């Protein structure tokens, strides 16, 4: 099945970027299980709009950190 988000085997959900990515994928899982069609019934922006308030809240509560420049240019 086509997805609009990538899924990862591992993630560090204490970082804002991984947390946001995981939340978007989790929301998409729910939509797919409910019969929604990617690109027709929802877009990536819909997933971001749904996940962003949760990520912002967790970040503001000090539950998340952030990373800068990953992956490094030398990787």
PyMOL Python script that loads the backbone (N, CA, C, O; Angstrom):
from pymol import cmd

cmd.read_pdbstr("""\
ATOM      1  N   UNK A   1       0.846  -1.175   0.000  1.00  0.00           N
ATOM      2  CA  UNK A   1       0.000   0.000   0.000  1.00  0.00           C
ATOM      3  C   UNK A   1       0.893   1.241   0.000  1.00  0.00           C
ATOM      4  O   UNK A   1       1.892   1.297   0.717  1.00  0.00           O
ATOM      5  N   UNK A   2       0.534   2.206  -0.788  1.00  0.00           N
ATOM      6  CA  UNK A   2       1.276   3.467  -0.828  1.00  0.00           C
ATOM      7  C   UNK A   2       0.990   4.294   0.412  1.00  0.00           C
ATOM      8  O   UNK A   2      -0.145   4.380   0.880  1.00  0.00           O
ATOM      9  N   UNK A   3       2.030   4.889   0.921  1.00  0.00           N
ATOM     10  CA  UNK A   3       1.922   5.780   2.082  1.00  0.00           C
ATOM     11  C   UNK A   3       2.476   7.136   1.681  1.00  0.00           C
ATOM     12  O   UNK A   3       3.253   7.242   0.733  1.00  0.00           O
ATOM     13  N   UNK A   4       2.082   8.151   2.389  1.00  0.00           N
ATOM     14  CA  UNK A   4       2.646   9.476   2.184  1.00  0.00           C
ATOM     15  C   UNK A   4       3.788   9.749   3.150  1.00  0.00           C
ATOM     16  O   UNK A   4       4.577  10.669   2.931  1.00  0.00           O
ATOM     17  N   UNK A   5       3.888   8.955   4.223  1.00  0.00           N
ATOM     18  CA  UNK A   5       4.967   9.117   5.194  1.00  0.00           C
ATOM     19  C   UNK A   5       5.894   7.923   5.140  1.00  0.00           C
ATOM     20  O   UNK A   5       5.491   6.828   4.748  1.00  0.00           O
ATOM     21  N   UNK A   6       7.125   8.136   5.530  1.00  0.00           N
ATOM     22  CA  UNK A   6       8.075   7.045   5.666  1.00  0.00           C
ATOM     23  C   UNK A   6       7.924   6.452   7.058  1.00  0.00           C
ATOM     24  O   UNK A   6       7.571   7.150   8.009  1.00  0.00           O
ATOM     25  N   UNK A   7       8.193   5.175   7.165  1.00  0.00           N
ATOM     26  CA  UNK A   7       8.237   4.534   8.474  1.00  0.00           C
ATOM     27  C   UNK A   7       9.663   4.049   8.710  1.00  0.00           C
ATOM     28  O   UNK A   7      10.384   3.713   7.770  1.00  0.00           O
ATOM     29  N   UNK A   8      10.048   4.021   9.958  1.00  0.00           N
ATOM     30  CA  UNK A   8      11.403   3.645  10.329  1.00  0.00           C
ATOM     31  C   UNK A   8      11.354   2.538  11.370  1.00  0.00           C
ATOM     32  O   UNK A   8      10.433   2.469  12.184  1.00  0.00           O
ATOM     33  N   UNK A   9      12.362   1.673  11.331  1.00  0.00           N
ATOM     34  CA  UNK A   9      12.437   0.599  12.325  1.00  0.00           C
ATOM     35  C   UNK A   9      12.798   1.148  13.693  1.00  0.00           C
ATOM     36  O   UNK A   9      12.349   0.625  14.713  1.00  0.00           O
ATOM     37  N   UNK A  10      13.601   2.191  13.720  1.00  0.00           N
ATOM     38  CA  UNK A  10      13.982   2.802  14.987  1.00  0.00           C
ATOM     39  C   UNK A  10      13.828   4.312  14.873  1.00  0.00           C
ATOM     40  O   UNK A  10      13.965   4.889  13.794  1.00  0.00           O
ATOM     41  N   UNK A  11      13.546   4.927  15.990  1.00  0.00           N
ATOM     42  CA  UNK A  11      13.429   6.385  16.039  1.00  0.00           C
ATOM     43  C   UNK A  11      13.724   6.825  17.470  1.00  0.00           C
ATOM     44  O   UNK A  11      13.519   6.075  18.424  1.00  0.00           O
ATOM     45  N   UNK A  12      14.202   8.037  17.592  1.00  0.00           N
ATOM     46  CA  UNK A  12      14.451   8.616  18.908  1.00  0.00           C
ATOM     47  C   UNK A  12      13.342   9.625  19.172  1.00  0.00           C
ATOM     48  O   UNK A  12      13.475  10.808  18.858  1.00  0.00           O
ATOM     49  N   UNK A  13      12.267   9.154  19.742  1.00  0.00           N
ATOM     50  CA  UNK A  13      11.087   9.998  19.931  1.00  0.00           C
ATOM     51  C   UNK A  13      11.228  10.964  21.097  1.00  0.00           C
ATOM     52  O   UNK A  13      10.237  11.500  21.594  1.00  0.00           O
ATOM     53  N   UNK A  14      12.487  11.188  21.539  1.00  0.00           N
ATOM     54  CA  UNK A  14      12.742  12.271  22.484  1.00  0.00           C
ATOM     55  C   UNK A  14      13.205  13.513  21.729  1.00  0.00           C
ATOM     56  O   UNK A  14      13.426  14.564  22.330  1.00  0.00           O
ATOM     57  N   UNK A  15      13.352  13.387  20.405  1.00  0.00           N
ATOM     58  CA  UNK A  15      13.730  14.537  19.588  1.00  0.00           C
ATOM     59  C   UNK A  15      12.515  15.003  18.797  1.00  0.00           C
ATOM     60  O   UNK A  15      11.683  14.199  18.376  1.00  0.00           O
ATOM     61  N   UNK A  16      12.430  16.292  18.607  1.00  0.00           N
ATOM     62  CA  UNK A  16      11.279  16.887  17.943  1.00  0.00           C
ATOM     63  C   UNK A  16      11.075  16.325  16.540  1.00  0.00           C
ATOM     64  O   UNK A  16       9.946  16.012  16.162  1.00  0.00           O
ATOM     65  N   UNK A  17      12.147  16.191  15.762  1.00  0.00           N
ATOM     66  CA  UNK A  17      11.994  15.729  14.388  1.00  0.00           C
ATOM     67  C   UNK A  17      11.496  14.286  14.319  1.00  0.00           C
ATOM     68  O   UNK A  17      10.588  13.991  13.542  1.00  0.00           O
ATOM     69  N   UNK A  18      12.067  13.389  15.110  1.00  0.00           N
ATOM     70  CA  UNK A  18      11.604  12.001  15.104  1.00  0.00           C
ATOM     71  C   UNK A  18      10.194  11.885  15.671  1.00  0.00           C
ATOM     72  O   UNK A  18       9.377  11.120  15.160  1.00  0.00           O
ATOM     73  N   UNK A  19       9.914  12.634  16.711  1.00  0.00           N
ATOM     74  CA  UNK A  19       8.579  12.601  17.322  1.00  0.00           C
ATOM     75  C   UNK A  19       7.530  13.027  16.299  1.00  0.00           C
ATOM     76  O   UNK A  19       6.500  12.371  16.148  1.00  0.00           O
ATOM     77  N   UNK A  20       7.794  14.118  15.603  1.00  0.00           N
ATOM     78  CA  UNK A  20       6.849  14.610  14.607  1.00  0.00           C
ATOM     79  C   UNK A  20       6.666  13.593  13.482  1.00  0.00           C
ATOM     80  O   UNK A  20       5.543  13.340  13.046  1.00  0.00           O
ATOM     81  N   UNK A  21       7.757  13.018  13.019  1.00  0.00           N
ATOM     82  CA  UNK A  21       7.685  12.005  11.965  1.00  0.00           C
ATOM     83  C   UNK A  21       6.890  10.780  12.420  1.00  0.00           C
ATOM     84  O   UNK A  21       6.070  10.251  11.669  1.00  0.00           O
ATOM     85  N   UNK A  22       7.136  10.338  13.647  1.00  0.00           N
ATOM     86  CA  UNK A  22       6.407   9.178  14.186  1.00  0.00           C
ATOM     87  C   UNK A  22       4.922   9.473  14.355  1.00  0.00           C
ATOM     88  O   UNK A  22       4.080   8.620  14.075  1.00  0.00           O
ATOM     89  N   UNK A  23       4.602  10.678  14.813  1.00  0.00           N
ATOM     90  CA  UNK A  23       3.191  11.046  14.981  1.00  0.00           C
ATOM     91  C   UNK A  23       2.484  11.100  13.637  1.00  0.00           C
ATOM     92  O   UNK A  23       1.344  10.651  13.520  1.00  0.00           O
ATOM     93  N   UNK A  24       3.144  11.642  12.622  1.00  0.00           N
ATOM     94  CA  UNK A  24       2.535  11.698  11.288  1.00  0.00           C
ATOM     95  C   UNK A  24       2.292  10.293  10.753  1.00  0.00           C
ATOM     96  O   UNK A  24       1.242  10.025  10.169  1.00  0.00           O
ATOM     97  N   UNK A  25       3.256   9.392  10.949  1.00  0.00           N
ATOM     98  CA  UNK A  25       3.099   8.011  10.481  1.00  0.00           C
ATOM     99  C   UNK A  25       1.991   7.296  11.250  1.00  0.00           C
ATOM    100  O   UNK A  25       1.229   6.524  10.669  1.00  0.00           O
ATOM    101  N   UNK A  26       1.901   7.551  12.545  1.00  0.00           N
ATOM    102  CA  UNK A  26       0.859   6.924  13.360  1.00  0.00           C
ATOM    103  C   UNK A  26      -0.530   7.406  12.944  1.00  0.00           C
ATOM    104  O   UNK A  26      -1.474   6.620  12.863  1.00  0.00           O
ATOM    105  N   UNK A  27      -0.640   8.696  12.684  1.00  0.00           N
ATOM    106  CA  UNK A  27      -1.913   9.243  12.220  1.00  0.00           C
ATOM    107  C   UNK A  27      -2.274   8.626  10.874  1.00  0.00           C
ATOM    108  O   UNK A  27      -3.427   8.271  10.633  1.00  0.00           O
ATOM    109  N   UNK A  28      -1.277   8.503   9.997  1.00  0.00           N
ATOM    110  CA  UNK A  28      -1.549   7.881   8.701  1.00  0.00           C
ATOM    111  C   UNK A  28      -1.970   6.429   8.861  1.00  0.00           C
ATOM    112  O   UNK A  28      -2.851   5.962   8.141  1.00  0.00           O
ATOM    113  N   UNK A  29      -1.358   5.709   9.790  1.00  0.00           N
ATOM    114  CA  UNK A  29      -1.776   4.327  10.046  1.00  0.00           C
ATOM    115  C   UNK A  29      -3.273   4.255  10.337  1.00  0.00           C
ATOM    116  O   UNK A  29      -3.980   3.398   9.805  1.00  0.00           O
ATOM    117  N   UNK A  30      -3.744   5.162  11.186  1.00  0.00           N
ATOM    118  CA  UNK A  30      -5.155   5.190  11.529  1.00  0.00           C
ATOM    119  C   UNK A  30      -6.037   5.493  10.329  1.00  0.00           C
ATOM    120  O   UNK A  30      -7.092   4.883  10.156  1.00  0.00           O
ATOM    121  N   UNK A  31      -5.605   6.433   9.503  1.00  0.00           N
ATOM    122  CA  UNK A  31      -6.380   6.766   8.310  1.00  0.00           C
ATOM    123  C   UNK A  31      -6.436   5.590   7.345  1.00  0.00           C
ATOM    124  O   UNK A  31      -7.493   5.277   6.798  1.00  0.00           O
ATOM    125  N   UNK A  32      -5.290   4.939   7.138  1.00  0.00           N
ATOM    126  CA  UNK A  32      -5.252   3.782   6.244  1.00  0.00           C
ATOM    127  C   UNK A  32      -6.136   2.650   6.756  1.00  0.00           C
ATOM    128  O   UNK A  32      -6.857   2.021   5.981  1.00  0.00           O
ATOM    129  N   UNK A  33      -6.080   2.392   8.060  1.00  0.00           N
ATOM    130  CA  UNK A  33      -6.910   1.342   8.649  1.00  0.00           C
ATOM    131  C   UNK A  33      -8.395   1.671   8.522  1.00  0.00           C
ATOM    132  O   UNK A  33      -9.238   0.774   8.535  1.00  0.00           O
ATOM    133  N   UNK A  34      -8.710   2.952   8.399  1.00  0.00           N
ATOM    134  CA  UNK A  34     -10.105   3.379   8.268  1.00  0.00           C
ATOM    135  C   UNK A  34     -10.556   3.460   6.815  1.00  0.00           C
ATOM    136  O   UNK A  34     -11.694   3.838   6.535  1.00  0.00           O
ATOM    137  N   UNK A  35      -9.671   3.107   5.895  1.00  0.00           N
ATOM    138  CA  UNK A  35     -10.039   3.069   4.488  1.00  0.00           C
ATOM    139  C   UNK A  35      -9.750   4.325   3.692  1.00  0.00           C
ATOM    140  O   UNK A  35     -10.162   4.433   2.537  1.00  0.00           O
ATOM    141  N   UNK A  36      -9.045   5.279   4.291  1.00  0.00           N
ATOM    142  CA  UNK A  36      -8.706   6.502   3.566  1.00  0.00           C
ATOM    143  C   UNK A  36      -7.680   6.185   2.476  1.00  0.00           C
ATOM    144  O   UNK A  36      -6.859   5.281   2.630  1.00  0.00           O
ATOM    145  N   UNK A  37      -7.735   6.923   1.393  1.00  0.00           N
ATOM    146  CA  UNK A  37      -6.824   6.726   0.269  1.00  0.00           C
ATOM    147  C   UNK A  37      -5.812   7.868   0.246  1.00  0.00           C
ATOM    148  O   UNK A  37      -6.194   9.033   0.133  1.00  0.00           O
ATOM    149  N   UNK A  38      -4.507   7.536   0.356  1.00  0.00           N
ATOM    150  CA  UNK A  38      -3.472   8.577   0.338  1.00  0.00           C
ATOM    151  C   UNK A  38      -3.529   9.391  -0.953  1.00  0.00           C
ATOM    152  O   UNK A  38      -3.702   8.840  -2.041  1.00  0.00           O
ATOM    153  N   UNK A  39      -3.384  10.697  -0.818  1.00  0.00           N
ATOM    154  CA  UNK A  39      -3.383  11.567  -1.977  1.00  0.00           C
ATOM    155  C   UNK A  39      -4.766  11.935  -2.475  1.00  0.00           C
ATOM    156  O   UNK A  39      -4.930  12.902  -3.219  1.00  0.00           O
ATOM    157  N   UNK A  40      -5.754  11.170  -2.068  1.00  0.00           N
ATOM    158  CA  UNK A  40      -7.136  11.457  -2.449  1.00  0.00           C
ATOM    159  C   UNK A  40      -7.925  11.992  -1.256  1.00  0.00           C
ATOM    160  O   UNK A  40      -8.541  13.055  -1.328  1.00  0.00           O
ATOM    161  N   UNK A  41      -7.894  11.240  -0.164  1.00  0.00           N
ATOM    162  CA  UNK A  41      -8.643  11.623   1.032  1.00  0.00           C
ATOM    163  C   UNK A  41      -7.837  12.501   1.977  1.00  0.00           C
ATOM    164  O   UNK A  41      -8.413  13.205   2.806  1.00  0.00           O
ATOM    165  N   UNK A  42      -6.524  12.469   1.865  1.00  0.00           N
ATOM    166  CA  UNK A  42      -5.655  13.298   2.707  1.00  0.00           C
ATOM    167  C   UNK A  42      -4.320  13.508   2.010  1.00  0.00           C
ATOM    168  O   UNK A  42      -3.935  12.744   1.125  1.00  0.00           O
ATOM    169  N   UNK A  43      -3.622  14.558   2.427  1.00  0.00           N
ATOM    170  CA  UNK A  43      -2.311  14.920   1.898  1.00  0.00           C
ATOM    171  C   UNK A  43      -1.303  14.957   3.045  1.00  0.00           C
ATOM    172  O   UNK A  43      -1.687  14.869   4.211  1.00  0.00           O
ATOM    173  N   UNK A  44      -0.015  15.085   2.720  1.00  0.00           N
ATOM    174  CA  UNK A  44       1.018  15.196   3.762  1.00  0.00           C
ATOM    175  C   UNK A  44       0.739  16.370   4.700  1.00  0.00           C
ATOM    176  O   UNK A  44       0.950  16.273   5.909  1.00  0.00           O
ATOM    177  N   UNK A  45       0.271  17.460   4.138  1.00  0.00           N
ATOM    178  CA  UNK A  45      -0.017  18.651   4.959  1.00  0.00           C
ATOM    179  C   UNK A  45      -1.090  18.344   5.994  1.00  0.00           C
ATOM    180  O   UNK A  45      -1.026  18.870   7.106  1.00  0.00           O
ATOM    181  N   UNK A  46      -2.069  17.514   5.668  1.00  0.00           N
ATOM    182  CA  UNK A  46      -3.097  17.128   6.639  1.00  0.00           C
ATOM    183  C   UNK A  46      -2.472  16.374   7.805  1.00  0.00           C
ATOM    184  O   UNK A  46      -2.848  16.583   8.958  1.00  0.00           O
ATOM    185  N   UNK A  47      -1.514  15.496   7.505  1.00  0.00           N
ATOM    186  CA  UNK A  47      -0.831  14.733   8.555  1.00  0.00           C
ATOM    187  C   UNK A  47      -0.007  15.668   9.431  1.00  0.00           C
ATOM    188  O   UNK A  47      -0.005  15.542  10.656  1.00  0.00           O
ATOM    189  N   UNK A  48       0.694  16.606   8.797  1.00  0.00           N
ATOM    190  CA  UNK A  48       1.477  17.581   9.555  1.00  0.00           C
ATOM    191  C   UNK A  48       0.578  18.440  10.434  1.00  0.00           C
ATOM    192  O   UNK A  48       0.884  18.679  11.602  1.00  0.00           O
ATOM    193  N   UNK A  49      -0.535  18.904   9.868  1.00  0.00           N
ATOM    194  CA  UNK A  49      -1.462  19.741  10.637  1.00  0.00           C
ATOM    195  C   UNK A  49      -2.025  19.003  11.846  1.00  0.00           C
ATOM    196  O   UNK A  49      -2.272  19.614  12.886  1.00  0.00           O
ATOM    197  N   UNK A  50      -2.231  17.697  11.717  1.00  0.00           N
ATOM    198  CA  UNK A  50      -2.757  16.908  12.832  1.00  0.00           C
ATOM    199  C   UNK A  50      -1.682  16.627  13.884  1.00  0.00           C
ATOM    200  O   UNK A  50      -1.972  16.612  15.081  1.00  0.00           O
ATOM    201  N   UNK A  51      -0.448  16.405  13.442  1.00  0.00           N
ATOM    202  CA  UNK A  51       0.631  16.028  14.360  1.00  0.00           C
ATOM    203  C   UNK A  51       1.297  17.221  15.033  1.00  0.00           C
ATOM    204  O   UNK A  51       1.775  17.103  16.162  1.00  0.00           O
ATOM    205  N   UNK A  52       1.334  18.352  14.367  1.00  0.00           N
ATOM    206  CA  UNK A  52       2.088  19.500  14.871  1.00  0.00           C
ATOM    207  C   UNK A  52       1.633  19.996  16.242  1.00  0.00           C
ATOM    208  O   UNK A  52       2.492  20.312  17.065  1.00  0.00           O
ATOM    209  N   UNK A  53       0.334  20.084  16.536  1.00  0.00           N
ATOM    210  CA  UNK A  53      -0.050  20.532  17.884  1.00  0.00           C
ATOM    211  C   UNK A  53       0.460  19.603  18.995  1.00  0.00           C
ATOM    212  O   UNK A  53       0.848  20.068  20.066  1.00  0.00           O
ATOM    213  N   UNK A  54       0.456  18.296  18.737  1.00  0.00           N
ATOM    214  CA  UNK A  54       0.953  17.348  19.743  1.00  0.00           C
ATOM    215  C   UNK A  54       2.452  17.504  19.941  1.00  0.00           C
ATOM    216  O   UNK A  54       2.938  17.475  21.072  1.00  0.00           O
ATOM    217  N   UNK A  55       3.189  17.670  18.841  1.00  0.00           N
ATOM    218  CA  UNK A  55       4.638  17.845  18.931  1.00  0.00           C
ATOM    219  C   UNK A  55       4.983  19.168  19.603  1.00  0.00           C
ATOM    220  O   UNK A  55       5.897  19.224  20.425  1.00  0.00           O
ATOM    221  N   UNK A  56       4.272  20.218  19.268  1.00  0.00           N
ATOM    222  CA  UNK A  56       4.506  21.530  19.884  1.00  0.00           C
ATOM    223  C   UNK A  56       4.258  21.470  21.380  1.00  0.00           C
ATOM    224  O   UNK A  56       5.042  22.004  22.164  1.00  0.00           O
ATOM    225  N   UNK A  57       3.171  20.825  21.780  1.00  0.00           N
ATOM    226  CA  UNK A  57       2.847  20.693  23.208  1.00  0.00           C
ATOM    227  C   UNK A  57       3.951  19.937  23.939  1.00  0.00           C
ATOM    228  O   UNK A  57       4.409  20.374  24.994  1.00  0.00           O
ATOM    229  N   UNK A  58       4.382  18.798  23.382  1.00  0.00           N
ATOM    230  CA  UNK A  58       5.432  18.004  24.021  1.00  0.00           C
ATOM    231  C   UNK A  58       6.734  18.796  24.109  1.00  0.00           C
ATOM    232  O   UNK A  58       7.432  18.728  25.121  1.00  0.00           O
ATOM    233  N   UNK A  59       7.066  19.547  23.057  1.00  0.00           N
ATOM    234  CA  UNK A  59       8.284  20.355  23.070  1.00  0.00           C
ATOM    235  C   UNK A  59       8.189  21.452  24.123  1.00  0.00           C
ATOM    236  O   UNK A  59       9.134  21.674  24.881  1.00  0.00           O
ATOM    237  N   UNK A  60       7.064  22.129  24.169  1.00  0.00           N
ATOM    238  CA  UNK A  60       6.885  23.213  25.141  1.00  0.00           C
ATOM    239  C   UNK A  60       6.896  22.703  26.580  1.00  0.00           C
ATOM    240  O   UNK A  60       7.246  23.450  27.493  1.00  0.00           O
ATOM    241  N   UNK A  61       6.523  21.461  26.791  1.00  0.00           N
ATOM    242  CA  UNK A  61       6.542  20.855  28.127  1.00  0.00           C
ATOM    243  C   UNK A  61       7.924  20.325  28.496  1.00  0.00           C
ATOM    244  O   UNK A  61       8.105  19.767  29.578  1.00  0.00           O
ATOM    245  N   UNK A  62       8.896  20.496  27.605  1.00  0.00           N
ATOM    246  CA  UNK A  62      10.261  20.058  27.880  1.00  0.00           C
ATOM    247  C   UNK A  62      10.475  18.566  27.703  1.00  0.00           C
ATOM    248  O   UNK A  62      11.469  18.024  28.185  1.00  0.00           O
ATOM    249  N   UNK A  63       9.563  17.897  27.024  1.00  0.00           N
ATOM    250  CA  UNK A  63       9.679  16.450  26.824  1.00  0.00           C
ATOM    251  C   UNK A  63      10.531  16.093  25.607  1.00  0.00           C
ATOM    252  O   UNK A  63      10.920  14.939  25.432  1.00  0.00           O
ATOM    253  N   UNK A  64      10.818  17.086  24.771  1.00  0.00           N
ATOM    254  CA  UNK A  64      11.561  16.833  23.540  1.00  0.00           C
ATOM    255  C   UNK A  64      12.762  17.762  23.436  1.00  0.00           C
ATOM    256  O   UNK A  64      12.755  18.873  23.965  1.00  0.00           O
ATOM    257  N   UNK A  65      13.781  17.292  22.752  1.00  0.00           N
ATOM    258  CA  UNK A  65      14.922  18.123  22.389  1.00  0.00           C
ATOM    259  C   UNK A  65      14.876  18.281  20.870  1.00  0.00           C
ATOM    260  O   UNK A  65      13.943  17.800  20.227  1.00  0.00           O
ATOM    261  N   UNK A  66      15.858  18.938  20.302  1.00  0.00           N
ATOM    262  CA  UNK A  66      15.904  19.042  18.855  1.00  0.00           C
ATOM    263  C   UNK A  66      17.310  18.791  18.364  1.00  0.00           C
ATOM    264  O   UNK A  66      18.281  18.925  19.108  1.00  0.00           O
ATOM    265  N   UNK A  67      17.404  18.426  17.104  1.00  0.00           N
ATOM    266  CA  UNK A  67      18.696  18.169  16.492  1.00  0.00           C
ATOM    267  C   UNK A  67      18.923  19.224  15.406  1.00  0.00           C
ATOM    268  O   UNK A  67      17.976  19.812  14.885  1.00  0.00           O
ATOM    269  N   UNK A  68      20.161  19.444  15.087  1.00  0.00           N
ATOM    270  CA  UNK A  68      20.510  20.405  14.045  1.00  0.00           C
ATOM    271  C   UNK A  68      21.454  19.731  13.068  1.00  0.00           C
ATOM    272  O   UNK A  68      22.458  19.144  13.471  1.00  0.00           O
ATOM    273  N   UNK A  69      21.135  19.812  11.789  1.00  0.00           N
ATOM    274  CA  UNK A  69      22.065  19.356  10.752  1.00  0.00           C
ATOM    275  C   UNK A  69      22.208  17.858  10.624  1.00  0.00           C
ATOM    276  O   UNK A  69      23.287  17.382  10.272  1.00  0.00           O
ATOM    277  N   UNK A  70      21.181  17.106  10.892  1.00  0.00           N
ATOM    278  CA  UNK A  70      21.265  15.667  10.725  1.00  0.00           C
ATOM    279  C   UNK A  70      20.627  15.291   9.416  1.00  0.00           C
ATOM    280  O   UNK A  70      19.574  15.857   9.118  1.00  0.00           O
ATOM    281  N   UNK A  71      21.141  14.409   8.611  1.00  0.00           N
ATOM    282  CA  UNK A  71      22.466  13.806   8.803  1.00  0.00           C
ATOM    283  C   UNK A  71      23.565  14.816   8.491  1.00  0.00           C
ATOM    284  O   UNK A  71      23.363  15.784   7.758  1.00  0.00           O
ATOM    285  N   UNK A  72      24.707  14.564   9.058  1.00  0.00           N
ATOM    286  CA  UNK A  72      25.810  15.508   8.867  1.00  0.00           C
ATOM    287  C   UNK A  72      26.240  15.479   7.406  1.00  0.00           C
ATOM    288  O   UNK A  72      26.103  14.453   6.739  1.00  0.00           O
ATOM    289  N   UNK A  73      26.757  16.594   6.906  1.00  0.00           N
ATOM    290  CA  UNK A  73      27.191  16.653   5.496  1.00  0.00           C
ATOM    291  C   UNK A  73      28.248  15.614   5.156  1.00  0.00           C
ATOM    292  O   UNK A  73      28.353  15.204   4.000  1.00  0.00           O
ATOM    293  N   UNK A  74      29.040  15.177   6.141  1.00  0.00           N
ATOM    294  CA  UNK A  74      30.096  14.197   5.879  1.00  0.00           C
ATOM    295  C   UNK A  74      29.573  12.760   5.880  1.00  0.00           C
ATOM    296  O   UNK A  74      30.315  11.840   5.537  1.00  0.00           O
ATOM    297  N   UNK A  75      28.327  12.554   6.256  1.00  0.00           N
ATOM    298  CA  UNK A  75      27.792  11.186   6.324  1.00  0.00           C
ATOM    299  C   UNK A  75      27.453  10.651   4.954  1.00  0.00           C
ATOM    300  O   UNK A  75      26.992   9.516   4.831  1.00  0.00           O
TER     301      UNK A  75
END
""", "prot")
cmd.dss("prot")
cmd.show_as("cartoon", "prot")
cmd.util.cbc("prot")
cmd.orient("prot")
